[in-house]
């Protein structure tokens, strides 16, 4: 992993919305954008799209297309280098 990619990951995780997206995917789930939006209290699609792109660009998310559906999942090869299991209480 390069220094540039490491910096990209840290910057991506520095945003609370992107950090929440990673938290929702850390248990191995794959979610579509509408499910993620619902999980994140209905953030606008354009905002969610921006955050997903940043997470894909740094390598933390994997985008899987099946027909007209797109699911996003955590790239555990990258995530395990930066994250440990995080549990957030209410």
C-alpha positions as CSV (number, residue, x, y, z in Angstrom):
1,X,0.0,0.0,0.0
2,X,1.4,3.4,-1.0
3,X,1.6,6.5,1.2
4,X,-0.9,8.2,-1.1
5,X,-3.5,5.5,-0.7
6,X,-2.9,5.5,3.1
7,X,-3.6,9.2,3.2
8,X,-6.7,8.8,1.0
9,X,-8.1,6.2,3.4
10,X,-7.5,8.4,6.4
11,X,-9.1,11.4,4.8
12,X,-12.1,9.3,3.7
13,X,-12.6,8.0,7.3
14,X,-12.3,11.5,8.7
15,X,-15.8,12.3,7.5
16,X,-18.6,11.2,9.8
17,X,-20.9,10.1,7.0
18,X,-18.3,8.0,5.3
19,X,-17.3,6.5,8.7
20,X,-20.9,5.6,9.3
21,X,-21.1,3.9,5.9
22,X,-18.1,1.8,6.8
23,X,-19.7,0.9,10.2
24,X,-22.8,-0.3,8.5
25,X,-20.8,-2.6,6.2
26,X,-18.3,-3.9,8.6
27,X,-20.3,-7.0,9.4
28,X,-20.0,-8.3,5.9
29,X,-23.3,-7.0,4.5
30,X,-23.7,-5.7,1.0
31,X,-26.1,-2.8,0.7
32,X,-27.6,-0.9,-2.2
33,X,-27.7,2.9,-2.1
34,X,-31.3,3.1,-1.1
35,X,-30.7,0.8,1.9
36,X,-27.6,2.8,2.9
37,X,-29.6,6.0,2.6
38,X,-32.3,4.5,4.9
39,X,-29.6,3.3,7.4
40,X,-28.1,6.8,7.4
41,X,-31.4,8.6,8.1
42,X,-32.3,9.4,4.5
43,X,-29.4,11.4,3.3
44,X,-29.9,12.7,-0.3
45,X,-28.9,10.4,-3.1
46,X,-26.4,12.9,-4.5
47,X,-24.6,13.3,-1.2
48,X,-24.5,9.5,-0.7
49,X,-23.2,9.0,-4.2
50,X,-20.3,11.4,-3.5
51,X,-19.4,9.6,-0.3
52,X,-19.5,6.2,-1.9
53,X,-17.3,7.4,-4.7
54,X,-14.7,8.7,-2.2
55,X,-14.8,5.3,-0.4
56,X,-14.4,3.4,-3.6
57,X,-11.6,5.6,-4.8
58,X,-9.5,5.0,-1.7
59,X,-10.2,1.2,-1.9
60,X,-12.4,0.8,1.1
61,X,-15.5,-0.2,-0.8
62,X,-16.2,-2.7,-3.5
63,X,-19.0,-2.0,-6.0
64,X,-20.8,-5.0,-7.4
65,X,-23.2,-4.6,-10.3
66,X,-25.8,-7.3,-11.0
67,X,-28.1,-6.3,-13.8
68,X,-29.6,-3.0,-12.8
69,X,-28.7,-3.4,-9.1
70,X,-25.6,-2.1,-7.5
71,X,-24.4,-3.2,-4.1
72,X,-21.6,-1.9,-2.0
73,X,-19.5,-3.9,0.4
74,X,-16.4,-3.3,2.5
75,X,-13.1,-4.3,1.0
76,X,-11.8,-6.2,4.0
77,X,-8.2,-6.5,2.6
78,X,-7.9,-2.7,2.9
79,X,-10.2,-2.2,5.9
80,X,-8.3,-4.6,8.2
81,X,-5.2,-2.5,7.8
82,X,-7.0,0.6,9.2
83,X,-9.9,-0.6,11.3
84,X,-10.6,-2.8,14.2
85,X,-14.1,-4.0,15.1
86,X,-15.8,-0.8,16.3
87,X,-19.1,-0.9,18.2
88,X,-21.0,2.4,18.8
89,X,-23.5,2.6,21.6
90,X,-26.6,4.6,21.5
